[in-house]
Amino acid sequence: MNRQTQHSSAGRTPSFGNVSAPFTWLLFLLFVLCALFTIMIGSRVYESIQEKDSRIFSQDTSAAYIKNKVRQADRAGQISVREMEETPVLCITDQELSYGDVTYETYIYVRDGWLMELFTSADSGLTLADGIPVMECGQAEFEILTPEEGQPDLRLLSFRLDGGEPSVIRLMSAEEGGGSL
């Protein structure tokens, strides 16, 4: 009887082996699919972070560029905001380079998805299309804020790039060397 018992147990082993191989392959396939989905989701998250980081870098750099230009030239009312060719333009008059009847101005504006700069004499005949691109930017809004009551010399330049939060720069007062607009 022992031989029969051994023979019948030996017969069961191959059937157990036939079930374990497909189960192992199915488990391996499930592992590979989970790994692929994890990689796909991770790449989308990484792409989203990179896009947001690039947008923030562009806005911060553009804002720093404008702030530095304004701070370099903020004397005696040299900063103004104009509407030119239906575009809001930050105008910086450079009185140090101006002589006689020739006045030089720097225009900062957005055109065709770019923050642009145009340095020219006021009567040169150049248009905003002649400016040079500084960096990508969708839109810009500029405004000189009116003085608050009790602080008649307080002047502020407010600008907003790509619909983000407005940046505000305090312009020099008449006592500090600035003038009224």
Secondary structure, 3 states (H helix, E strand, C coil): CHHHHHHHHHHHHHHHHHHHHHHHHHHHHHHHHHHHHHHHHHHHHHHHHHHHHHHHHHHHHHHHHHHHHHHHHCCCCCEEEEEECCEEEEEEEEEEEEECCEEEEEEEEEECCEEEEEEEECCCCCCHHHCEEEEECCCEEEEEECCECCECCCEEEEEEECCCCCEEEEECCCCCCCCCC
